[in-house]
Amino acid sequence: MLMDKNDLKCALCGNTVTFRYKSMEEWNISGYLCSICYEKKLTDFYISPDRKDVVKR
Ligand SMILES: [Zn+2]
């Protein structure tokens, strides 16, 4: 078997992930993300109007 445990795929785009970013529970994604998708999700998450209650200023 040539399955490499470290050869993980991004849960969103399917690219091989060299540095894995753990997805947040709120995103409902199982698995890891690449840096691009992680940043994208992070941005989406923090500008989302649905989570006013989490923002504290
Ligand atoms: Zn990705």
N, CA, C, O and the ligand as a Tripos MOL2 file, in Angstrom:
@<TRIPOS>MOLECULE
protein
  229   227    58     0     0
PROTEIN
NO_CHARGES

@<TRIPOS>ATOM
      1 N           0.8360   -1.2050    0.0000 N.3       1 MET1
      2 CA          0.0000    0.0000    0.0000 C.3       1 MET1
      3 C           0.8720    1.2580    0.0000 C.2       1 MET1
      4 O           1.8260    1.3820    0.7680 O.2       1 MET1
      5 N           0.5180    2.1590   -0.8680 N.am      2 LEU2
      6 CA          1.2890    3.4010   -0.9280 C.3       2 LEU2
      7 C           0.5280    4.5500   -0.2720 C.2       2 LEU2
      8 O           0.8410    5.7220   -0.4810 O.2       2 LEU2
      9 N          -0.4480    4.1990    0.5020 N.am      3 MET3
     10 CA         -1.2170    5.2390    1.1760 C.3       3 MET3
     11 C          -0.3490    5.9570    2.2060 C.2       3 MET3
     12 O           0.1740    5.3570    3.1440 O.2       3 MET3
     13 N          -0.2240    7.2240    1.9970 N.am      4 ASP4
     14 CA          0.5600    8.0240    2.9300 C.3       4 ASP4
     15 C          -0.3940    8.7690    3.8570 C.2       4 ASP4
     16 O          -1.2170    9.5700    3.4140 O.2       4 ASP4
     17 N          -0.2720    8.5010    5.1030 N.am      5 LYS5
     18 CA         -1.1740    9.1320    6.0690 C.3       5 LYS5
     19 C          -1.0420   10.6450    6.0460 C.2       5 LYS5
     20 O          -1.9900   11.3710    6.3420 O.2       5 LYS5
     21 N           0.1440   11.1060    5.6910 N.am      6 ASN6
     22 CA          0.3720   12.5440    5.7190 C.3       6 ASN6
     23 C          -0.1320   13.2410    4.4660 C.2       6 ASN6
     24 O          -0.1820   14.4690    4.3970 O.2       6 ASN6
     25 N          -0.5010   12.4420    3.4820 N.am      7 ASP7
     26 CA         -0.9840   13.0340    2.2400 C.3       7 ASP7
     27 C          -2.4740   13.3120    2.3600 C.2       7 ASP7
     28 O          -3.3030   12.5480    1.8650 O.2       7 ASP7
     29 N          -2.7970   14.3850    3.0060 N.am      8 LEU8
     30 CA         -4.1930   14.7130    3.2510 C.3       8 LEU8
     31 C          -4.7350   15.6220    2.1650 C.2       8 LEU8
     32 O          -4.0190   16.4290    1.5710 O.2       8 LEU8
     33 N          -6.0050   15.4630    1.9330 N.am      9 LYS9
     34 CA         -6.6700   16.2990    0.9420 C.3       9 LYS9
     35 C          -7.5310   17.3370    1.6520 C.2       9 LYS9
     36 O          -8.1170   17.0830    2.7040 O.2       9 LYS9
     37 N          -7.5840   18.4910    1.0510 N.am     10 CYS10
     38 CA         -8.4310   19.5400    1.5840 C.3      10 CYS10
     39 C          -9.8920   19.1170    1.4740 C.2      10 CYS10
     40 O         -10.3220   18.6130    0.4370 O.2      10 CYS10
     41 N         -10.6420   19.3210    2.5360 N.am     11 ALA11
     42 CA        -12.0400   18.8900    2.5560 C.3      11 ALA11
     43 C         -12.9000   19.7020    1.6010 C.2      11 ALA11
     44 O         -13.9900   19.2700    1.2260 O.2      11 ALA11
     45 N         -12.4290   20.8570    1.2110 N.am     12 LEU12
     46 CA        -13.2280   21.7080    0.3290 C.3      12 LEU12
     47 C         -12.8210   21.5990   -1.1270 C.2      12 LEU12
     48 O         -13.6610   21.3140   -1.9810 O.2      12 LEU12
     49 N         -11.5440   21.8200   -1.4310 N.am     13 CYS13
     50 CA        -11.1300   21.8760   -2.8280 C.3      13 CYS13
     51 C         -10.4720   20.5730   -3.2870 C.2      13 CYS13
     52 O         -10.3290   20.3500   -4.4890 O.2      13 CYS13
     53 N         -10.0730   19.7200   -2.3580 N.am     14 GLY14
     54 CA         -9.5170   18.4340   -2.7330 C.3      14 GLY14
     55 C          -8.0360   18.4610   -3.0510 C.2      14 GLY14
     56 O          -7.4590   17.4350   -3.4120 O.2      14 GLY14
     57 N          -7.4160   19.6190   -2.9220 N.am     15 ASN15
     58 CA         -5.9750   19.7010   -3.1490 C.3      15 ASN15
     59 C          -5.2200   19.0500   -2.0030 C.2      15 ASN15
     60 O          -5.7180   18.9630   -0.8810 O.2      15 ASN15
     61 N          -4.0430   18.6090   -2.2960 N.am     16 THR16
     62 CA         -3.2180   18.0380   -1.2410 C.3      16 THR16
     63 C          -2.8160   19.1330   -0.2590 C.2      16 THR16
     64 O          -2.3880   20.2200   -0.6460 O.2      16 THR16
     65 N          -2.9650   18.8170    0.9990 N.am     17 VAL17
     66 CA         -2.6990   19.7970    2.0400 C.3      17 VAL17
     67 C          -1.3100   19.5490    2.6240 C.2      17 VAL17
     68 O          -1.0400   18.4890    3.1880 O.2      17 VAL17
     69 N          -0.4570   20.5230    2.4810 N.am     18 THR18
     70 CA          0.8760   20.3900    3.0580 C.3      18 THR18
     71 C           0.8710   20.8240    4.5160 C.2      18 THR18
     72 O           1.4440   20.1610    5.3800 O.2      18 THR18
     73 N           0.2240   21.9300    4.7680 N.am     19 PHE19
     74 CA          0.0480   22.3470    6.1590 C.3      19 PHE19
     75 C          -1.4380   22.3230    6.4550 C.2      19 PHE19
     76 O          -2.2050   23.1070    5.8950 O.2      19 PHE19
     77 N          -1.8450   21.4190    7.3380 N.am     20 ARG20
     78 CA         -3.2730   21.2690    7.5460 C.3      20 ARG20
     79 C          -3.8260   22.3170    8.5020 C.2      20 ARG20
     80 O          -3.2610   22.6110    9.5550 O.2      20 ARG20
     81 N          -4.9300   22.8470    8.0910 N.am     21 TYR21
     82 CA         -5.6660   23.7570    8.9520 C.3      21 TYR21
     83 C          -6.9070   23.0260    9.4300 C.2      21 TYR21
     84 O          -7.6720   22.4780    8.6370 O.2      21 TYR21
     85 N          -7.0860   23.0290   10.7050 N.am     22 LYS22
     86 CA         -8.2390   22.3430   11.2610 C.3      22 LYS22
     87 C          -9.4660   23.2260   11.0820 C.2      22 LYS22
     88 O          -9.4500   24.4130   11.4050 O.2      22 LYS22
     89 N         -10.5160   22.6290   10.5680 N.am     23 SER23
     90 CA        -11.7390   23.4010   10.3810 C.3      23 SER23
     91 C         -12.4450   23.5970   11.7140 C.2      23 SER23
     92 O         -12.3270   22.7790   12.6270 O.2      23 SER23
     93 N         -13.1680   24.6790   11.8040 N.am     24 MET24
     94 CA        -13.8970   24.9610   13.0340 C.3      24 MET24
     95 C         -15.2000   24.1700   13.0490 C.2      24 MET24
     96 O         -15.7760   23.8680   12.0040 O.2      24 MET24
     97 N         -15.6420   23.8480   14.2410 N.am     25 GLU25
     98 CA        -16.8720   23.0560   14.3790 C.3      25 GLU25
     99 C         -18.0460   23.7470   13.7100 C.2      25 GLU25
    100 O         -18.9210   23.1000   13.1340 O.2      25 GLU25
    101 N         -18.0520   25.0690   13.7950 N.am     26 GLU26
    102 CA        -19.1650   25.8430   13.2590 C.3      26 GLU26
    103 C         -19.2890   25.7020   11.7430 C.2      26 GLU26
    104 O         -20.3570   25.9360   11.1770 O.2      26 GLU26
    105 N         -18.2060   25.3230   11.1000 N.am     27 TRP27
    106 CA        -18.2290   25.2510    9.6410 C.3      27 TRP27
    107 C         -18.8440   23.9560    9.1450 C.2      27 TRP27
    108 O         -19.1440   23.8230    7.9580 O.2      27 TRP27
    109 N         -19.0310   23.0170   10.0290 N.am     28 ASN28
    110 CA        -19.5960   21.7280    9.6450 C.3      28 ASN28
    111 C         -18.7810   21.0350    8.5450 C.2      28 ASN28
    112 O         -19.3400   20.4620    7.6100 O.2      28 ASN28
    113 N         -17.4900   21.0970    8.6730 N.am     29 ILE29
    114 CA        -16.6200   20.4280    7.7140 C.3      29 ILE29
    115 C         -15.8120   19.3790    8.4750 C.2      29 ILE29
    116 O         -15.1710   19.6740    9.4830 O.2      29 ILE29
    117 N         -15.8590   18.1580    7.9700 N.am     30 SER30
    118 CA        -15.0410   17.1430    8.6120 C.3      30 SER30
    119 C         -13.7560   16.9890    7.8190 C.2      30 SER30
    120 O         -13.7820   16.7930    6.6040 O.2      30 SER30
    121 N         -12.6370   17.0790    8.5130 N.am     31 GLY31
    122 CA        -11.3630   16.9800    7.8340 C.3      31 GLY31
    123 C         -10.5820   18.2750    7.9330 C.2      31 GLY31
    124 O         -10.8800   19.1500    8.7460 O.2      31 GLY31
    125 N          -9.5850   18.3700    7.0890 N.am     32 TYR32
    126 CA         -8.7020   19.5230    7.1580 C.3      32 TYR32
    127 C          -8.8420   20.3940    5.9230 C.2      32 TYR32
    128 O          -9.3810   19.9770    4.8980 O.2      32 TYR32
    129 N          -8.3480   21.6000    6.0460 N.am     33 LEU33
    130 CA         -8.4180   22.5390    4.9460 C.3      33 LEU33
    131 C          -7.0240   22.9980    4.5380 C.2      33 LEU33
    132 O          -6.0980   23.0220    5.3480 O.2      33 LEU33
    133 N          -6.8950   23.3590    3.2710 N.am     34 CYS34
    134 CA         -5.6600   23.9910    2.8310 C.3      34 CYS34
    135 C          -5.6940   25.4550    3.2610 C.2      34 CYS34
    136 O          -6.7280   25.9540    3.7050 O.2      34 CYS34
    137 N          -4.5810   26.1280    3.1320 N.am     35 SER35
    138 CA         -4.5080   27.5020    3.6160 C.3      35 SER35
    139 C          -5.4840   28.4110    2.8750 C.2      35 SER35
    140 O          -6.0710   29.3180    3.4650 O.2      35 SER35
    141 N          -5.6500   28.1620    1.5880 N.am     36 ILE36
    142 CA         -6.5350   29.0160    0.7890 C.3      36 ILE36
    143 C          -7.9800   28.8970    1.2690 C.2      36 ILE36
    144 O          -8.6510   29.8990    1.5150 O.2      36 ILE36
    145 N          -8.4440   27.6540    1.3970 N.am     37 CYS37
    146 CA         -9.8240   27.4460    1.8270 C.3      37 CYS37
    147 C         -10.0210   27.8760    3.2700 C.2      37 CYS37
    148 O         -11.0830   28.3730    3.6440 O.2      37 CYS37
    149 N          -9.0080   27.6840    4.0580 N.am     38 TYR38
    150 CA         -9.1180   28.0770    5.4600 C.3      38 TYR38
    151 C          -9.3160   29.5840    5.5680 C.2      38 TYR38
    152 O         -10.1990   30.0580    6.2820 O.2      38 TYR38
    153 N          -8.4960   30.3130    4.8630 N.am     39 GLU39
    154 CA         -8.6150   31.7680    4.8940 C.3      39 GLU39
    155 C          -9.9610   32.2080    4.3660 C.2      39 GLU39
    156 O         -10.5840   33.1340    4.8860 O.2      39 GLU39
    157 N         -10.4020   31.5180    3.3140 N.am     40 LYS40
    158 CA        -11.6880   31.8580    2.7220 C.3      40 LYS40
    159 C         -12.8240   31.6320    3.7200 C.2      40 LYS40
    160 O         -13.6950   32.4810    3.9060 O.2      40 LYS40
    161 N         -12.7850   30.4780    4.3440 N.am     41 LYS41
    162 CA        -13.8260   30.1530    5.3180 C.3      41 LYS41
    163 C         -13.7730   31.1180    6.4890 C.2      41 LYS41
    164 O         -14.7980   31.5710    6.9970 O.2      41 LYS41
    165 N         -12.5680   31.4140    6.8960 N.am     42 LEU42
    166 CA        -12.3900   32.3100    8.0370 C.3      42 LEU42
    167 C         -12.9860   33.6760    7.7330 C.2      42 LEU42
    168 O         -13.6740   34.2680    8.5640 O.2      42 LEU42
    169 N         -12.7110   34.1630    6.5370 N.am     43 THR43
    170 CA        -13.2490   35.4530    6.1260 C.3      43 THR43
    171 C         -14.7660   35.3920    6.0700 C.2      43 THR43
    172 O         -15.4530   36.2650    6.6010 O.2      43 THR43
    173 N         -15.2840   34.3520    5.4200 N.am     44 ASP44
    174 CA        -16.7320   34.1870    5.3400 C.3      44 ASP44
    175 C         -17.3450   34.1570    6.7260 C.2      44 ASP44
    176 O         -18.3920   34.7520    6.9830 O.2      44 ASP44
    177 N         -16.6640   33.4490    7.6110 N.am     45 PHE45
    178 CA        -17.1930   33.2470    8.9420 C.3      45 PHE45
    179 C         -17.2740   34.5640    9.7000 C.2      45 PHE45
    180 O         -18.2590   34.8360   10.3860 O.2      45 PHE45
    181 N         -16.2400   35.3710    9.5740 N.am     46 TYR46
    182 CA        -16.2000   36.5860   10.3780 C.3      46 TYR46
    183 C         -17.0050   37.7270    9.7900 C.2      46 TYR46
    184 O         -17.3050   38.7000   10.4830 O.2      46 TYR46
    185 N         -17.3610   37.6160    8.5070 N.am     47 ILE47
    186 CA        -18.2200   38.6610    7.9580 C.3      47 ILE47
    187 C         -19.6620   38.2080    7.8730 C.2      47 ILE47
    188 O         -20.5340   38.9450    7.4120 O.2      47 ILE47
    189 N         -19.9020   36.9850    8.3250 N.am     48 SER48
    190 CA        -21.2480   36.4540    8.2620 C.3      48 SER48
    191 C         -22.1820   37.2290    9.1740 C.2      48 SER48
    192 O         -21.8660   37.4390   10.3450 O.2      48 SER48
    193 N         -23.3440   37.6640    8.6510 N.am     49 PRO49
    194 CA        -24.3030   38.4030    9.4570 C.3      49 PRO49
    195 C         -25.0510   37.5140   10.4450 C.2      49 PRO49
    196 O         -25.7760   38.0010   11.3120 O.2      49 PRO49
    197 N         -24.8630   36.2070   10.3000 N.am     50 ASP50
    198 CA        -25.6150   35.2780   11.1440 C.3      50 ASP50
    199 C         -25.0220   35.1150   12.5300 C.2      50 ASP50
    200 O         -25.6130   34.4670   13.3940 O.2      50 ASP50
    201 N         -23.8680   35.6970   12.7360 N.am     51 ARG51
    202 CA        -23.2290   35.4240   14.0170 C.3      51 ARG51
    203 C         -22.9770   36.7100   14.8020 C.2      51 ARG51
    204 O         -21.9220   36.8800   15.4130 O.2      51 ARG51
    205 N         -23.9400   37.5920   14.7780 N.am     52 LYS52
    206 CA        -23.8120   38.8410   15.5360 C.3      52 LYS52
    207 C         -23.5830   38.5500   17.0130 C.2      52 LYS52
    208 O         -22.8430   39.2550   17.6990 O.2      52 LYS52
    209 N         -24.2320   37.5000   17.4790 N.am     53 ASP53
    210 CA        -24.1980   37.2170   18.9150 C.3      53 ASP53
    211 C         -22.8060   36.8470   19.4000 C.2      53 ASP53
    212 O         -22.5150   36.9420   20.5930 O.2      53 ASP53
    213 N         -21.9540   36.4310   18.4890 N.am     54 VAL54
    214 CA        -20.6220   36.0090   18.9020 C.3      54 VAL54
    215 C         -19.6620   37.2000   18.9710 C.2      54 VAL54
    216 O         -18.6530   37.1640   19.6750 O.2      54 VAL54
    217 N         -19.9980   38.2440   18.2310 N.am     55 VAL55
    218 CA        -19.1110   39.4040   18.2000 C.3      55 VAL55
    219 C         -19.3130   40.2270   19.4650 C.2      55 VAL55
    220 O         -20.4270   40.6070   19.8240 O.2      55 VAL55
    221 N         -18.2150   40.4790   20.1100 N.am     56 LYS56
    222 CA        -18.2990   41.2920   21.3260 C.3      56 LYS56
    223 C         -17.3450   42.4720   21.2020 C.2      56 LYS56
    224 O         -16.1390   42.3090   21.0140 O.2      56 LYS56
    225 N         -17.9070   43.6320   21.3110 N.am     57 ARG57
    226 CA        -17.0740   44.8100   21.2290 C.3      57 ARG57
    227 C         -17.3210   45.7050   22.4290 C.2      57 ARG57
    228 O         -16.7060   46.7650   22.5470 O.2      57 ARG57
    229 ZN         -8.7040   23.8120   -0.1430 Zn       58 ZN58
@<TRIPOS>BOND
     1     1     2 1
     2     2     3 1
     3     3     4 2
     4     3     5 am
     5     5     6 1
     6     6     7 1
     7     7     8 2
     8     7     9 am
     9     9    10 1
    10    10    11 1
    11    11    12 2
    12    11    13 am
    13    13    14 1
    14    14    15 1
    15    15    16 2
    16    15    17 am
    17    17    18 1
    18    18    19 1
    19    19    20 2
    20    19    21 am
    21    21    22 1
    22    22    23 1
    23    23    24 2
    24    23    25 am
    25    25    26 1
    26    26    27 1
    27    27    28 2
    28    27    29 am
    29    29    30 1
    30    30    31 1
    31    31    32 2
    32    31    33 am
    33    33    34 1
    34    34    35 1
    35    35    36 2
    36    35    37 am
    37    37    38 1
    38    38    39 1
    39    39    40 2
    40    39    41 am
    41    41    42 1
    42    42    43 1
    43    43    44 2
    44    43    45 am
    45    45    46 1
    46    46    47 1
    47    47    48 2
    48    47    49 am
    49    49    50 1
    50    50    51 1
    51    51    52 2
    52    51    53 am
    53    53    54 1
    54    54    55 1
    55    55    56 2
    56    55    57 am
    57    57    58 1
    58    58    59 1
    59    59    60 2
    60    59    61 am
    61    61    62 1
    62    62    63 1
    63    63    64 2
    64    63    65 am
    65    65    66 1
    66    66    67 1
    67    67    68 2
    68    67    69 am
    69    69    70 1
    70    70    71 1
    71    71    72 2
    72    71    73 am
    73    73    74 1
    74    74    75 1
    75    75    76 2
    76    75    77 am
    77    77    78 1
    78    78    79 1
    79    79    80 2
    80    79    81 am
    81    81    82 1
    82    82    83 1
    83    83    84 2
    84    83    85 am
    85    85    86 1
    86    86    87 1
    87    87    88 2
    88    87    89 am
    89    89    90 1
    90    90    91 1
    91    91    92 2
    92    91    93 am
    93    93    94 1
    94    94    95 1
    95    95    96 2
    96    95    97 am
    97    97    98 1
    98    98    99 1
    99    99   100 2
   100    99   101 am
   101   101   102 1
   102   102   103 1
   103   103   104 2
   104   103   105 am
   105   105   106 1
   106   106   107 1
   107   107   108 2
   108   107   109 am
   109   109   110 1
   110   110   111 1
   111   111   112 2
   112   111   113 am
   113   113   114 1
   114   114   115 1
   115   115   116 2
   116   115   117 am
   117   117   118 1
   118   118   119 1
   119   119   120 2
   120   119   121 am
   121   121   122 1
   122   122   123 1
   123   123   124 2
   124   123   125 am
   125   125   126 1
   126   126   127 1
   127   127   128 2
   128   127   129 am
   129   129   130 1
   130   130   131 1
   131   131   132 2
   132   131   133 am
   133   133   134 1
   134   134   135 1
   135   135   136 2
   136   135   137 am
   137   137   138 1
   138   138   139 1
   139   139   140 2
   140   139   141 am
   141   141   142 1
   142   142   143 1
   143   143   144 2
   144   143   145 am
   145   145   146 1
   146   146   147 1
   147   147   148 2
   148   147   149 am
   149   149   150 1
   150   150   151 1
   151   151   152 2
   152   151   153 am
   153   153   154 1
   154   154   155 1
   155   155   156 2
   156   155   157 am
   157   157   158 1
   158   158   159 1
   159   159   160 2
   160   159   161 am
   161   161   162 1
   162   162   163 1
   163   163   164 2
   164   163   165 am
   165   165   166 1
   166   166   167 1
   167   167   168 2
   168   167   169 am
   169   169   170 1
   170   170   171 1
   171   171   172 2
   172   171   173 am
   173   173   174 1
   174   174   175 1
   175   175   176 2
   176   175   177 am
   177   177   178 1
   178   178   179 1
   179   179   180 2
   180   179   181 am
   181   181   182 1
   182   182   183 1
   183   183   184 2
   184   183   185 am
   185   185   186 1
   186   186   187 1
   187   187   188 2
   188   187   189 am
   189   189   190 1
   190   190   191 1
   191   191   192 2
   192   191   193 am
   193   193   194 1
   194   194   195 1
   195   195   196 2
   196   195   197 am
   197   197   198 1
   198   198   199 1
   199   199   200 2
   200   199   201 am
   201   201   202 1
   202   202   203 1
   203   203   204 2
   204   203   205 am
   205   205   206 1
   206   206   207 1
   207   207   208 2
   208   207   209 am
   209   209   210 1
   210   210   211 1
   211   211   212 2
   212   211   213 am
   213   213   214 1
   214   214   215 1
   215   215   216 2
   216   215   217 am
   217   217   218 1
   218   218   219 1
   219   219   220 2
   220   219   221 am
   221   221   222 1
   222   222   223 1
   223   223   224 2
   224   223   225 am
   225   225   226 1
   226   226   227 1
   227   227   228 2
@<TRIPOS>SUBSTRUCTURE
     1 MET1         2 RESIDUE 1 A MET
     2 LEU2         6 RESIDUE 1 A LEU
     3 MET3        10 RESIDUE 1 A MET
     4 ASP4        14 RESIDUE 1 A ASP
     5 LYS5        18 RESIDUE 1 A LYS
     6 ASN6        22 RESIDUE 1 A ASN
     7 ASP7        26 RESIDUE 1 A ASP
     8 LEU8        30 RESIDUE 1 A LEU
     9 LYS9        34 RESIDUE 1 A LYS
    10 CYS10       38 RESIDUE 1 A CYS
    11 ALA11       42 RESIDUE 1 A ALA
    12 LEU12       46 RESIDUE 1 A LEU
    13 CYS13       50 RESIDUE 1 A CYS
    14 GLY14       54 RESIDUE 1 A GLY
    15 ASN15       58 RESIDUE 1 A ASN
    16 THR16       62 RESIDUE 1 A THR
    17 VAL17       66 RESIDUE 1 A VAL
    18 THR18       70 RESIDUE 1 A THR
    19 PHE19       74 RESIDUE 1 A PHE
    20 ARG20       78 RESIDUE 1 A ARG
    21 TYR21       82 RESIDUE 1 A TYR
    22 LYS22       86 RESIDUE 1 A LYS
    23 SER23       90 RESIDUE 1 A SER
    24 MET24       94 RESIDUE 1 A MET
    25 GLU25       98 RESIDUE 1 A GLU
    26 GLU26      102 RESIDUE 1 A GLU
    27 TRP27      106 RESIDUE 1 A TRP
    28 ASN28      110 RESIDUE 1 A ASN
    29 ILE29      114 RESIDUE 1 A ILE
    30 SER30      118 RESIDUE 1 A SER
    31 GLY31      122 RESIDUE 1 A GLY
    32 TYR32      126 RESIDUE 1 A TYR
    33 LEU33      130 RESIDUE 1 A LEU
    34 CYS34      134 RESIDUE 1 A CYS
    35 SER35      138 RESIDUE 1 A SER
    36 ILE36      142 RESIDUE 1 A ILE
    37 CYS37      146 RESIDUE 1 A CYS
    38 TYR38      150 RESIDUE 1 A TYR
    39 GLU39      154 RESIDUE 1 A GLU
    40 LYS40      158 RESIDUE 1 A LYS
    41 LYS41      162 RESIDUE 1 A LYS
    42 LEU42      166 RESIDUE 1 A LEU
    43 THR43      170 RESIDUE 1 A THR
    44 ASP44      174 RESIDUE 1 A ASP
    45 PHE45      178 RESIDUE 1 A PHE
    46 TYR46      182 RESIDUE 1 A TYR
    47 ILE47      186 RESIDUE 1 A ILE
    48 SER48      190 RESIDUE 1 A SER
    49 PRO49      194 RESIDUE 1 A PRO
    50 ASP50      198 RESIDUE 1 A ASP
    51 ARG51      202 RESIDUE 1 A ARG
    52 LYS52      206 RESIDUE 1 A LYS
    53 ASP53      210 RESIDUE 1 A ASP
    54 VAL54      214 RESIDUE 1 A VAL
    55 VAL55      218 RESIDUE 1 A VAL
    56 LYS56      222 RESIDUE 1 A LYS
    57 ARG57      226 RESIDUE 1 A ARG
    58 ZN58       229 GROUP 0 **** ****
